Amino acid sequence: MTTLKTLLADHPEAAPAIGAPGRDWLSYGGLRALAAEVAAHLHGFGIGRGDRVAIVLPNGPEMATAFVTIAQAATTAPLNPAYRQDEYEFYLDDLGAKAIVLAEGYDGPALAAAAANGLVVLRLQVAESAPAGQFSLTADGAGDGDADEASPLADDIALILHTSGTTSRPKIVPLLQSNIAASAGHIRDSLALGPEDRCLNVMPLFHIHGLLAAVSASLAAGASIWCAPGFDALRFFGWMKDAQPSWYTAVPTMHQAILSRASRNADVIAATKLRFLRSSSASLPPQVMTALQDTFGAPVIEGYGMTEAAHQMASNPLPPRAQKPGSVGVAAGPMVRTAHETEDRLIEGVGEIVISGPNVTPGYESNPDANAKSFFEADGARWFRTGDQGAFDDEGYLRLTGRLKEIINRGGEKISPLEVDEVLMDHPAIAQCVTFALPHPKLGEEVAAAVVLRDGQEATEKDIRAFAAARVADFKVPRKVLILDEIPKGATGKMQRIGMAEKLGLVQPA
């Protein structure tokens, strides 16, 4: 299994592949036929192997199948549908995109940016009563020259994504066909996915978590994916009733929103026999992991992933092995070790998490400085620095202490925001929290936290600080606690510590 095409090759023609609310299922045979049609259309429009095609579509089955089919003929570059025109212009230029896929009738900022960049505009059309994910393409204009009509090989780029770029210019992450195939296989194997499994996808499909963990890993297993139109806690249990999934995957803030509505949907939970739940893309508070297990009566599998690894690096194992709250599990695909944070060597104990394996990007595009800082050779392997700090326990389970850039340096004292999060989440009135650095004129940084209270619960800043002071050393106690109705989140639902002080108006932007 070396390319996306080989992921689909051996599954039964009639087996269901892609579903969605109120739609018939698209079978594996239908998905393979769609891939052939899409390739023929792209070639006719002058687009082929090696050409870069941006995809700007709402979440749903067509976004899933557009990625899967276009990547079998060209290079995909999914972009966030919520970007502004100047953001689209930057990303389209940075990617070197040749074409862009937009929904029929769309006339928003991505179209204006595509015109400014001289791209071929591909219109995605869905016929009435078409099965989930079935679409056709038409083109406004055509590409220059003859397209390379050969199928992409293992070393061709399948997917291009950007790093989030919270503190610097976003970096281009090319993921090869072989990277995608390897990671899909790793996730399939670690979750023991089979044809009988069905994933309810609520993750955005311009993000590696949804594209790999939900879609590609399911396809690698011959399983099915039921694609919701985004995440909506109010509609989640209705979707669960309709889809009858064996699992779903989400980020922690989504799980917390689902938990908040679980008590009034006990009948749906009882009627839906989940084999497991999966969480990734941010650390899952141990309290939330326990509450999910108790609520759904199923194990919670926390995974550890990032874009440069085509998502998964480690995962809590399935029963009968333990799922350890606060741990991201054991190595699940690539080799995972700890390295010295400034010297290019592997170490034991607490250090920077590094990985090596077939799912890891060959390197950032057109960025030799970033590659020099991020990759090194040791012990006969090429290692990628994740930027995360952590250590393994005696059983090989990895526990993260935080992003190195997010570690709070208070007058020389290093504080893990994850540690403070875990303490605050034990407060009976706190539903969500995020600990972050607040600039300080003398200490450099101070500890701050933003919290959301549970419905009907009350607590003051003084109460919360006193609760923390009884459980951690004084220098780790947040000096400022903001009680909010909602904590700002990024496009994929993650709470981002870097820049949180600016987002909350505590300091002026740099």
GUBA-773326 format. One record per residue (C-alpha): residue number from 0; residue in three letters; chain; x, y, z. Coordinates in nm, 4 decimals, decimal comma. Layout:
! GUBA-773326
seq  type  mol  x  y  z
NUM  Ala  A  X  Y  Z
...
END
This chain:
! GUBA-773326
seq  type  mol  x  y  z
0  Met  A  0,0000  0,0000  0,0000
1  Thr  A  0,2008  0,2945  -0,1283
2  Thr  A  -0,0502  0,5416  -0,2766
3  Leu  A  -0,4039  0,6639  -0,2168
4  Lys  A  -0,5156  0,4646  -0,5195
5  Thr  A  -0,3922  0,1410  -0,3662
6  Leu  A  -0,5893  0,2171  -0,0484
7  Leu  A  -0,9118  0,1649  -0,2445
8  Ala  A  -0,8076  -0,1100  -0,4804
9  Asp  A  -0,9179  -0,4306  -0,3094
10  His  A  -1,2441  -0,3449  -0,1327
11  Pro  A  -1,5724  -0,5021  -0,2545
12  Glu  A  -1,7597  -0,3093  -0,5252
13  Ala  A  -2,0856  -0,2853  -0,3318
14  Ala  A  -1,9399  -0,2089  0,0138
15  Pro  A  -2,0455  0,1345  0,1480
16  Ala  A  -1,7684  0,3957  0,1525
17  Ile  A  -1,9094  0,7484  0,1937
18  Gly  A  -2,2376  0,8520  0,3577
19  Ala  A  -2,4048  1,1745  0,4688
20  Pro  A  -2,7345  1,2997  0,6154
21  Gly  A  -3,0292  1,2200  0,3897
22  Arg  A  -2,8126  1,0733  0,1114
23  Asp  A  -2,7651  0,7273  -0,0329
24  Trp  A  -2,4298  0,5620  0,0244
25  Leu  A  -2,1479  0,5868  -0,2301
26  Ser  A  -1,9971  0,2407  -0,2662
27  Tyr  A  -1,6297  0,1569  -0,3084
28  Gly  A  -1,7032  0,0701  -0,6682
29  Gly  A  -1,8675  0,4101  -0,7096
30  Leu  A  -1,5728  0,5827  -0,5443
31  Arg  A  -1,3245  0,4093  -0,7758
32  Ala  A  -1,5373  0,5028  -1,0770
33  Leu  A  -1,5563  0,8629  -0,9545
34  Ala  A  -1,1768  0,8748  -0,9228
35  Ala  A  -1,1412  0,7643  -1,2856
36  Glu  A  -1,3948  1,0272  -1,3998
37  Val  A  -1,2232  1,3023  -1,2013
38  Ala  A  -0,8831  1,2095  -1,3447
39  Ala  A  -1,0232  1,2197  -1,6994
40  His  A  -1,1847  1,5592  -1,6372
41  Leu  A  -0,8676  1,7043  -1,4833
42  His  A  -0,6551  1,5803  -1,7724
43  Gly  A  -0,9014  1,7351  -2,0141
44  Phe  A  -0,8633  2,0662  -1,8314
45  Gly  A  -0,4829  2,0490  -1,8625
46  Ile  A  -0,4252  1,9364  -1,5021
47  Gly  A  -0,2353  1,6224  -1,4088
48  Arg  A  0,0329  1,4613  -1,2000
49  Gly  A  0,2382  1,7202  -1,0109
50  Asp  A  -0,0093  2,0058  -1,0654
51  Arg  A  -0,1410  2,1644  -0,7484
52  Val  A  -0,5150  2,1901  -0,6989
53  Ala  A  -0,6536  2,3965  -0,4096
54  Ile  A  -0,9860  2,2755  -0,2687
55  Val  A  -1,2241  2,5187  -0,0964
56  Leu  A  -1,5463  2,3379  -0,0098
57  Pro  A  -1,7765  2,3172  0,2910
58  Asn  A  -1,7392  2,0162  0,5182
59  Gly  A  -1,9257  1,7136  0,3950
60  Pro  A  -1,9044  1,4116  0,1664
61  Glu  A  -1,7955  1,6035  -0,1468
62  Met  A  -1,5007  1,7517  0,0421
63  Ala  A  -1,3960  1,3984  0,1401
64  Thr  A  -1,4293  1,2539  -0,2099
65  Ala  A  -1,2728  1,5584  -0,3766
66  Phe  A  -0,9587  1,5039  -0,1689
67  Val  A  -0,9513  1,1291  -0,2251
68  Thr  A  -1,0142  1,1417  -0,6015
69  Ile  A  -0,8122  1,4493  -0,7011
70  Ala  A  -0,5131  1,3155  -0,5064
71  Gln  A  -0,5152  1,0130  -0,7389
72  Ala  A  -0,4432  1,2395  -1,0373
73  Ala  A  -0,2768  1,5567  -0,9038
74  Thr  A  -0,1619  1,7235  -0,5805
75  Thr  A  -0,4322  1,8437  -0,3384
76  Ala  A  -0,4205  2,1544  -0,1205
77  Pro  A  -0,7350  2,1878  0,0957
78  Leu  A  -0,7907  2,5392  0,2353
79  Asn  A  -1,0123  2,6710  0,5148
80  Pro  A  -1,3434  2,7989  0,3702
81  Ala  A  -1,3430  3,0766  0,6320
82  Tyr  A  -1,0312  3,2561  0,5013
83  Arg  A  -1,0459  3,6160  0,3796
84  Gln  A  -0,9425  3,7124  0,0270
85  Asp  A  -0,5949  3,8287  0,1298
86  Glu  A  -0,5372  3,4966  0,3070
87  Tyr  A  -0,6448  3,3020  -0,0007
88  Glu  A  -0,4176  3,5133  -0,2202
89  Phe  A  -0,1222  3,4398  0,0087
90  Tyr  A  -0,1837  3,0655  0,0276
91  Leu  A  -0,2626  3,0170  -0,3407
92  Asp  A  0,0532  3,2036  -0,4390
93  Asp  A  0,2650  3,0286  -0,1752
94  Leu  A  0,1423  2,6869  -0,2899
95  Gly  A  0,1952  2,7581  -0,6579
96  Ala  A  -0,1590  2,6316  -0,7210
97  Lys  A  -0,2637  2,5803  -1,0833
98  Ala  A  -0,6354  2,5301  -1,0188
99  Ile  A  -0,8963  2,5660  -0,7475
100  Val  A  -1,2101  2,3607  -0,6785
101  Leu  A  -1,5145  2,5647  -0,5725
102  Ala  A  -1,8786  2,4715  -0,5285
103  Glu  A  -2,1133  2,5561  -0,8130
104  Gly  A  -2,2539  2,9050  -0,7518
105  Tyr  A  -1,9817  3,0065  -0,5047
106  Asp  A  -1,8731  3,3684  -0,5572
107  Gly  A  -1,6880  3,4419  -0,2314
108  Pro  A  -1,3338  3,5565  -0,1541
109  Ala  A  -1,1654  3,2381  -0,2804
110  Leu  A  -1,2989  3,3083  -0,6293
111  Ala  A  -1,1647  3,6638  -0,6255
112  Ala  A  -0,8273  3,5363  -0,5025
113  Ala  A  -0,8222  3,2686  -0,7734
114  Ala  A  -0,8838  3,5358  -1,0371
115  Ala  A  -0,6048  3,7509  -0,8931
116  Asn  A  -0,3687  3,4522  -0,9120
117  Gly  A  -0,4776  3,3447  -1,2618
118  Leu  A  -0,5975  2,9985  -1,1570
119  Val  A  -0,8178  2,7578  -1,3471
120  Val  A  -1,1507  2,7523  -1,1604
121  Leu  A  -1,3065  2,4070  -1,1337
122  Arg  A  -1,6746  2,4042  -1,0402
123  Leu  A  -1,8013  2,1103  -0,8376
124  Gln  A  -2,1591  2,0139  -0,9150
125  Val  A  -2,3811  1,7666  -0,7307
126  Ala  A  -2,6771  1,6172  -0,9153
127  Glu  A  -3,0096  1,5928  -0,7380
128  Ser  A  -3,0468  1,2541  -0,5627
129  Ala  A  -2,6779  1,1736  -0,6192
130  Pro  A  -2,5240  0,9435  -0,3580
131  Ala  A  -2,3077  1,1036  -0,0904
132  Gly  A  -1,9833  1,2380  -0,2350
133  Gln  A  -2,0744  1,1926  -0,6020
134  Phe  A  -1,9903  1,5021  -0,8080
135  Ser  A  -1,8835  1,6261  -1,1493
136  Leu  A  -1,6394  1,8992  -1,2476
137  Thr  A  -1,6550  2,1745  -1,5078
138  Ala  A  -1,3840  2,4313  -1,5755
139  Asp  A  -1,3796  2,8063  -1,6187
140  Gly  A  -1,0796  2,8223  -1,8516
141  Ala  A  -0,8191  2,5506  -1,8989
142  Gly  A  -0,4616  2,4858  -1,7968
143  Asp  A  -0,1606  2,5555  -2,0152
144  Gly  A  0,0022  2,2699  -2,2027
145  Asp  A  -0,0541  1,8963  -2,1888
146  Ala  A  -0,1229  1,7345  -1,8545
147  Asp  A  0,0895  1,4483  -1,7237
148  Glu  A  -0,1755  1,1742  -1,7264
149  Ala  A  0,0320  0,9162  -1,5403
150  Ser  A  -0,0959  0,8039  -1,1992
151  Pro  A  0,1026  0,9563  -0,9122
152  Leu  A  0,3743  0,7332  -0,7677
153  Ala  A  0,4711  0,6735  -0,4067
154  Asp  A  0,7216  0,9616  -0,4039
155  Asp  A  0,4833  1,2145  -0,5605
156  Ile  A  0,3193  1,4740  -0,3371
157  Ala  A  -0,0429  1,3871  -0,2543
158  Leu  A  -0,1300  1,6617  -0,0094
159  Ile  A  0,0062  2,0026  0,0807
160  Leu  A  -0,0846  2,1745  0,4039
161  His  A  0,0531  2,4746  0,5893
162  Thr  A  0,1583  2,4860  0,9508
163  Ser  A  -0,0613  2,7162  1,1578
164  Gly  A  0,1956  2,9953  1,1640
165  Thr  A  0,0913  3,1435  1,4999
166  Thr  A  0,4313  3,2985  1,5584
167  Ser  A  0,5875  3,3161  1,2132
168  Arg  A  0,5216  3,2734  0,8436
169  Pro  A  0,3357  2,9447  0,7835
170  Lys  A  0,5569  2,6653  0,6524
171  Ile  A  0,4568  2,4462  0,3568
172  Val  A  0,4298  2,0772  0,4512
173  Pro  A  0,4305  1,8421  0,1503
174  Leu  A  0,3046  1,4906  0,2263
175  Leu  A  0,3902  1,2190  -0,0228
176  Gln  A  0,1540  0,9496  -0,1469
177  Ser  A  0,3637  0,7060  0,0579
178  Asn  A  0,3331  0,9262  0,3695
179  Ile  A  -0,0470  0,9271  0,3407
180  Ala  A  -0,0680  0,5550  0,2730
181  Ala  A  0,1666  0,4709  0,5612
182  Ser  A  -0,0183  0,6902  0,8101
183  Ala  A  -0,3592  0,5567  0,7039
184  Gly  A  -0,2262  0,2074  0,7612
185  His  A  -0,0831  0,2992  1,1006
186  Ile  A  -0,4152  0,4454  1,2184
187  Arg  A  -0,6123  0,1514  1,0769
188  Asp  A  -0,3896  -0,0942  1,2601
189  Ser  A  -0,3779  0,0900  1,5931
190  Leu  A  -0,7595  0,1156  1,5973
191  Ala  A  -0,8093  -0,2362  1,4529
192  Leu  A  -1,0421  -0,0906  1,1890
193  Gly  A  -1,2247  -0,3336  0,9633
194  Pro  A  -1,4982  -0,3277  0,6970
195  Glu  A  -1,7684  -0,3421  0,9644
196  Asp  A  -1,6535  -0,0133  1,1220
197  Arg  A  -1,8167  0,3212  1,0517
198  Cys  A  -1,6727  0,6611  1,1454
199  Leu  A  -1,8975  0,9582  1,2157
200  Asn  A  -1,6811  1,2464  1,0920
201  Val  A  -1,7315  1,5896  1,2460
202  Met  A  -1,3745  1,7104  1,1926
203  Pro  A  -1,3034  1,9781  0,9306
204  Leu  A  -1,1695  1,8191  0,6139
205  Phe  A  -0,9173  2,0919  0,5371
206  His  A  -0,7244  1,9587  0,8389
207  Ile  A  -0,4967  1,6552  0,8713
208  His  A  -0,6997  1,5018  1,1579
209  Gly  A  -1,0166  1,4597  0,9511
210  Leu  A  -0,8419  1,3807  0,6228
211  Leu  A  -0,6246  1,1050  0,7684
212  Ala  A  -0,7806  0,9665  1,0864
213  Ala  A  -1,1434  0,9741  0,9717
214  Val  A  -1,1286  0,9410  0,5921
215  Ser  A  -0,8025  0,7805  0,4794
216  Ala  A  -0,7680  0,5301  0,7656
217  Ser  A  -1,1282  0,4164  0,7148
218  Leu  A  -1,0692  0,3729  0,3413
219  Ala  A  -0,7536  0,1746  0,4125
220  Ala  A  -0,9688  -0,0665  0,6145
221  Gly  A  -1,2570  -0,0931  0,3683
222  Ala  A  -1,4724  0,0755  0,6333
223  Ser  A  -1,7293  0,3535  0,5857
224  Ile  A  -1,7309  0,7243  0,6736
225  Trp  A  -2,0521  0,9190  0,7437
226  Cys  A  -1,9682  1,2835  0,6771
227  Ala  A  -2,1503  1,5454  0,8832
228  Pro  A  -2,1579  1,9051  0,7540
229  Gly  A  -1,9162  2,0223  1,0248
230  Phe  A  -1,9441  2,0053  1,4015
231  Asp  A  -2,2638  2,1029  1,5818
232  Ala  A  -2,3189  1,9812  1,9381
233  Leu  A  -2,6942  2,0411  1,9036
234  Arg  A  -2,7171  1,8047  1,6037
235  Phe  A  -2,4503  1,5516  1,7020
236  Phe  A  -2,6772  1,2965  1,8673
237  Gly  A  -2,9267  1,3119  1,5814
238  Trp  A  -2,6413  1,2345  1,3441
239  Met  A  -2,5262  0,9534  1,5701
240  Lys  A  -2,8747  0,8012  1,5644
241  Asp  A  -2,8866  0,8171  1,1843
242  Ala  A  -2,5301  0,7068  1,1138
243  Gln  A  -2,5001  0,4270  1,3725
244  Pro  A  -2,1211  0,4638  1,3871
245  Ser  A  -1,8809  0,2321  1,5650
246  Trp  A  -1,6555  0,5303  1,6455
247  Tyr  A  -1,5980  0,8992  1,6014
248  Thr  A  -1,2915  1,1201  1,6302
249  Ala  A  -1,2793  1,4780  1,7573
250  Val  A  -1,0703  1,7410  1,9349
251  Pro  A  -1,1129  1,7882  2,3128
252  Thr  A  -1,3325  2,0990  2,2891
253  Met  A  -1,5760  1,9034  2,0694
254  His  A  -1,5826  1,6148  2,3167
255  Gln  A  -1,6588  1,8601  2,5973
256  Ala  A  -1,9458  2,0121  2,3997
257  Ile  A  -2,0818  1,6620  2,3295
258  Leu  A  -2,0607  1,5736  2,6997
259  Ser  A  -2,2597  1,8851  2,7897
260  Arg  A  -2,5571  1,7449  2,5941
261  Ala  A  -2,5097  1,3762  2,6669
262  Ser  A  -2,7473  1,3486  2,9648
263  Arg  A  -3,0496  1,4468  2,7547
264  Asn  A  -2,9535  1,1963  2,4830
265  Ala  A  -2,9066  0,8851  2,6943
266  Asp  A  -3,1437  0,6868  2,4707
267  Val  A  -2,9299  0,7530  2,1600
268  Ile  A  -2,6123  0,6622  2,3490
269  Ala  A  -2,7696  0,3378  2,4696
270  Ala  A  -2,8830  0,2498  2,1167
271  Thr  A  -2,5443  0,3255  1,9555
272  Lys  A  -2,2827  0,0711  2,0454
273  Leu  A  -1,9585  0,2616  1,9998
274  Arg  A  -1,6527  0,0379  1,9958
275  Phe  A  -1,4349  0,3327  2,1009
276  Leu  A  -1,4073  0,7119  2,0878
277  Arg  A  -1,0953  0,8852  1,9633
278  Ser  A  -0,9445  1,2208  2,0610
279  Ser  A  -0,6487  1,3980  1,9053
280  Ser  A  -0,4940  1,7318  1,7950
281  Ala  A  -0,4768  1,8704  2,1519
282  Ser  A  -0,4293  1,7202  2,4968
283  Leu  A  -0,7446  1,5649  2,6392
284  Pro  A  -0,7890  1,6565  3,0072
285  Pro  A  -0,7917  1,3335  3,2121
286  Gln  A  -1,1221  1,4392  3,3699
287  Val  A  -1,2828  1,4593  3,0252
288  Met  A  -1,1419  1,1215  2,9244
289  Thr  A  -1,2959  0,9613  3,2340
290  Ala  A  -1,6301  1,1364  3,1816
291  Leu  A  -1,6445  1,0207  2,8162
292  Gln  A  -1,5721  0,6604  2,9129
293  Asp  A  -1,8383  0,6682  3,1844
294  Thr  A  -2,0947  0,8351  2,9566
295  Phe  A  -2,0519  0,6223  2,6443
296  Gly  A  -1,9421  0,2968  2,8064
297  Ala  A  -1,6562  0,2709  2,5576
298  Pro  A  -1,2794  0,3214  2,5755
299  Val  A  -1,1398  0,6618  2,4802
300  Ile  A  -0,8359  0,6330  2,2554
301  Glu  A  -0,6259  0,9481  2,2753
302  Gly  A  -0,3911  0,9893  1,9813
303  Tyr  A  -0,0963  1,2198  1,9252
304  Gly  A  -0,0535  1,3671  1,5814
305  Met  A  0,0711  1,6588  1,3779
306  Thr  A  0,0709  1,7691  1,0168
307  Glu  A  0,4371  1,6859  0,9523
308  Ala  A  0,3716  1,3235  1,0519
309  Ala  A  0,0628  1,2894  0,8269
310  His  A  -0,1195  1,2950  1,1611
311  Gln  A  -0,0590  1,0008  1,3950
312  Met  A  0,2601  0,9412  1,5943
313  Ala  A  0,1355  0,7722  1,9123
314  Ser  A  -0,1943  0,6320  2,0344
315  Asn  A  -0,3425  0,4835  2,3459
316  Pro  A  -0,3947  0,1151  2,2687
317  Leu  A  -0,7282  -0,0627  2,2568
318  Pro  A  -0,8344  -0,2938  2,5396
319  Pro  A  -0,7150  -0,5161  2,6924
320  Arg  A  -0,4193  -0,2782  2,7191
321  Ala  A  -0,4736  0,0298  2,9332
322  Gln  A  -0,5869  0,3726  2,8150
323  Lys  A  -0,3999  0,6057  3,0491
324  Pro  A  -0,5620  0,9445  3,1186
325  Gly  A  -0,3095  1,2235  3,0595
326  Ser  A  -0,1017  1,0060  2,8254
327  Val  A  -0,1050  1,0076  2,4448
328  Gly  A  -0,0247  0,6369  2,4465
329  Val  A  0,2490  0,4316  2,2874
330  Ala  A  0,4320  0,4680  1,9564
331  Ala  A  0,1784  0,3873  1,6839
332  Gly  A  0,3540  0,3781  1,3490
333  Pro  A  0,6773  0,5774  1,3473
334  Met  A  0,9627  0,5404  1,5942
335  Val  A  0,9123  0,7872  1,8794
336  Arg  A  1,1954  0,8954  2,1108
337  Thr  A  1,3135  1,1912  2,3158
338  Ala  A  1,6058  1,4111  2,2117
339  His  A  1,8147  1,6868  2,3627
340  Glu  A  1,6390  2,0156  2,2974
341  Thr  A  1,9434  2,1915  2,1491
342  Glu  A  2,1895  1,9126  2,0647
343  Asp  A  2,1288  1,6613  1,7859
344  Arg  A  2,1245  1,3460  1,9948
345  Leu  A  1,8712  1,1088  2,1479
346  Ile  A  1,8360  1,0967  2,5255
347  Glu  A  1,6413  0,9137  2,7953
348  Gly  A  1,3952  1,0956  3,0213
349  Val  A  1,2302  1,4316  2,9614
350  Gly  A  1,3217  1,5881  2,6278
351  Glu  A  1,1906  1,6987  2,2916
352  Ile  A  0,9739  1,4370  2,1230
353  Val  A  1,1250  1,3235  1,7921
354  Ile  A  0,9922  1,0810  1,5318
355  Ser  A  1,1202  0,8828  1,2346
356  Gly  A  0,9189  0,6744  0,9926
357  Pro  A  0,7496  0,6364  0,6534
358  Asn  A  0,4666  0,8761  0,7447
359  Val  A  0,6996  1,1726  0,8089
360  Thr  A  0,7232  1,4534  0,5517
361  Pro  A  1,0537  1,4628  0,3629
362  Gly  A  1,0867  1,8275  0,4710
363  Tyr  A  0,9360  2,1726  0,4522
364  Glu  A  0,9194  2,3127  0,1014
365  Ser  A  1,1626  2,5926  0,0063
366  Asn  A  1,2699  2,6378  0,3685
367  Pro  A  1,6245  2,5095  0,4287
368  Asp  A  1,6577  2,6957  0,7601
369  Ala  A  1,3466  2,5292  0,9042
370  Asn  A  1,4634  2,1895  0,7779
371  Ala  A  1,8069  2,2342  0,9342
372  Lys  A  1,6431  2,3103  1,2701
373  Ser  A  1,3782  2,0394  1,2466
374  Phe  A  1,5652  1,7328  1,1172
375  Phe  A  1,8813  1,5548  1,2315
376  Glu  A  2,0541  1,2204  1,1862
377  Ala  A  2,1193  0,9930  1,4842
378  Asp  A  2,1384  0,6188  1,5512
379  Gly  A  2,1035  0,5386  1,1823
380  Ala  A  1,7766  0,7268  1,1323
381  Arg  A  1,6538  1,0702  1,0279
382  Trp  A  1,4585  1,2340  1,3126
383  Phe  A  1,2012  1,5116  1,3044
384  Arg  A  1,1751  1,7477  1,6007
385  Thr  A  0,8078  1,7876  1,6953
386  Gly  A  0,8529  2,0922  1,9188
387  Asp  A  0,6782  1,9035  2,2005
388  Gln  A  0,8344  1,8139  2,5331
389  Gly  A  0,7586  1,4926  2,7172
390  Ala  A  0,8807  1,1589  2,8525
391  Phe  A  0,7912  0,7889  2,8477
392  Asp  A  0,6833  0,5928  3,1539
393  Asp  A  0,8085  0,2440  3,2376
394  Glu  A  0,5452  0,0834  3,0116
395  Gly  A  0,6323  0,2966  2,7079
396  Tyr  A  0,3385  0,5378  2,7368
397  Leu  A  0,4195  0,8934  2,6370
398  Arg  A  0,3138  1,1872  2,8527
399  Leu  A  0,3518  1,5378  2,7082
400  Thr  A  0,4482  1,8315  2,9244
401  Gly  A  0,3656  2,0843  2,6533
402  Arg  A  0,4880  2,2624  2,3433
403  Leu  A  0,8400  2,3916  2,4010
404  Lys  A  0,7260  2,7346  2,2783
405  Glu  A  0,4337  2,7233  2,5227
406  Ile  A  0,6318  2,6299  2,8337
407  Ile  A  0,5948  2,9287  3,0654
408  Asn  A  0,9273  3,0737  3,1869
409  Arg  A  0,8536  3,2619  3,5097
410  Gly  A  1,1796  3,4133  3,6272
411  Gly  A  1,3700  3,0982  3,5339
412  Glu  A  1,1066  2,8580  3,6675
413  Lys  A  0,9711  2,6416  3,3843
414  Ile  A  0,5969  2,5675  3,4108
415  Ser  A  0,4019  2,3206  3,1989
416  Pro  A  0,0638  2,4755  3,1114
417  Leu  A  -0,0751  2,1227  3,0708
418  Glu  A  0,0035  2,0500  3,4372
419  Val  A  -0,1861  2,3589  3,5496
420  Asp  A  -0,4761  2,2715  3,3166
421  Glu  A  -0,5088  1,9284  3,4778
422  Val  A  -0,5233  2,0787  3,8266
423  Leu  A  -0,7814  2,3432  3,7347
424  Met  A  -1,0011  2,0864  3,5595
425  Asp  A  -1,0442  1,9119  3,8973
426  His  A  -1,2314  2,2190  4,0247
427  Pro  A  -1,5982  2,1129  4,0369
428  Ala  A  -1,7193  2,4382  3,8775
429  Ile  A  -1,4782  2,4405  3,5790
430  Ala  A  -1,5893  2,2926  3,2448
431  Gln  A  -1,2991  2,4119  3,0238
432  Cys  A  -0,9702  2,5868  3,0829
433  Val  A  -0,6544  2,6927  2,9056
434  Thr  A  -0,3380  2,8033  3,0841
435  Phe  A  -0,1074  3,0407  2,8994
436  Ala  A  0,1830  3,2822  2,9391
437  Leu  A  0,1152  3,6450  3,0290
438  Pro  A  0,4090  3,8798  2,9626
439  His  A  0,5562  4,0296  3,2820
440  Pro  A  0,8026  4,3236  3,2967
441  Lys  A  1,0321  4,1657  3,5597
442  Leu  A  0,9724  3,7906  3,5486
443  Gly  A  0,9504  3,7678  3,1716
444  Glu  A  0,6300  3,5617  3,1854
445  Glu  A  0,3586  3,4992  3,4408
446  Val  A  0,0983  3,2219  3,4586
447  Ala  A  -0,2557  3,3074  3,3495
448  Ala  A  -0,5639  3,0966  3,2832
449  Ala  A  -0,8971  3,1375  3,1092
450  Val  A  -1,1859  2,9183  3,2285
451  Val  A  -1,5458  2,8430  3,1375
452  Leu  A  -1,7741  2,7422  3,4248
453  Arg  A  -2,0234  2,4572  3,4191
454  Asp  A  -2,3879  2,5477  3,3717
455  Gly  A  -2,5366  2,6538  3,7030
456  Gln  A  -2,2002  2,6617  3,8833
457  Glu  A  -2,0321  2,9637  4,0393
458  Ala  A  -1,6712  3,0426  4,1253
459  Thr  A  -1,4629  3,3583  4,1571
460  Glu  A  -1,1079  3,4253  4,0479
461  Lys  A  -1,0093  3,4155  4,4159
462  Asp  A  -1,1767  3,0751  4,4617
463  Ile  A  -0,9975  2,9282  4,1609
464  Arg  A  -0,6576  3,0662  4,2614
465  Ala  A  -0,7026  2,9280  4,6143
466  Phe  A  -0,7986  2,5876  4,4710
467  Ala  A  -0,4793  2,5841  4,2611
468  Ala  A  -0,2634  2,7099  4,5493
469  Ala  A  -0,3623  2,4064  4,7561
470  Arg  A  -0,2443  2,1699  4,4837
471  Val  A  0,0634  2,3171  4,3108
472  Ala  A  0,3725  2,5135  4,4076
473  Asp  A  0,3145  2,8866  4,4468
474  Phe  A  0,5049  2,9815  4,1303
475  Lys  A  0,2645  2,7653  3,9222
476  Val  A  -0,0548  2,9271  4,0540
477  Pro  A  -0,2186  3,1495  3,7908
478  Arg  A  -0,1762  3,5124  3,8875
479  Lys  A  -0,4690  3,6029  3,6656
480  Val  A  -0,7821  3,3952  3,6013
481  Leu  A  -1,0381  3,5099  3,3459
482  Ile  A  -1,3874  3,3615  3,3711
483  Leu  A  -1,5372  3,3577  3,0210
484  Asp  A  -1,8516  3,2398  2,8462
485  Glu  A  -1,6331  3,0914  2,5728
486  Ile  A  -1,2593  3,0492  2,5179
487  Pro  A  -1,1349  3,1603  2,1727
488  Lys  A  -1,0562  2,8655  1,9462
489  Gly  A  -0,8771  2,8176  1,6163
490  Ala  A  -1,0335  2,6991  1,2911
491  Thr  A  -1,0089  2,3320  1,3890
492  Gly  A  -1,1592  2,3777  1,7356
493  Lys  A  -0,8304  2,3840  1,9248
494  Met  A  -0,7532  2,6359  2,1986
495  Gln  A  -0,4197  2,7925  2,1072
496  Arg  A  -0,2057  2,9033  2,4007
497  Ile  A  0,0356  3,1107  2,1948
498  Gly  A  -0,1215  3,4501  2,1404
499  Met  A  -0,4029  3,3866  2,3914
500  Ala  A  -0,3036  3,6916  2,6003
501  Glu  A  -0,3405  3,9110  2,2920
502  Lys  A  -0,6703  3,7505  2,1887
503  Leu  A  -0,8144  3,8208  2,5325
504  Gly  A  -0,6953  4,1810  2,5301
505  Leu  A  -0,4504  4,1364  2,8166
506  Val  A  -0,1593  4,2756  2,6160
507  Gln  A  -0,1258  4,4736  2,2965
508  Pro  A  -0,0371  4,2713  1,9842
509  Ala  A  0,3302  4,2870  1,8929
END
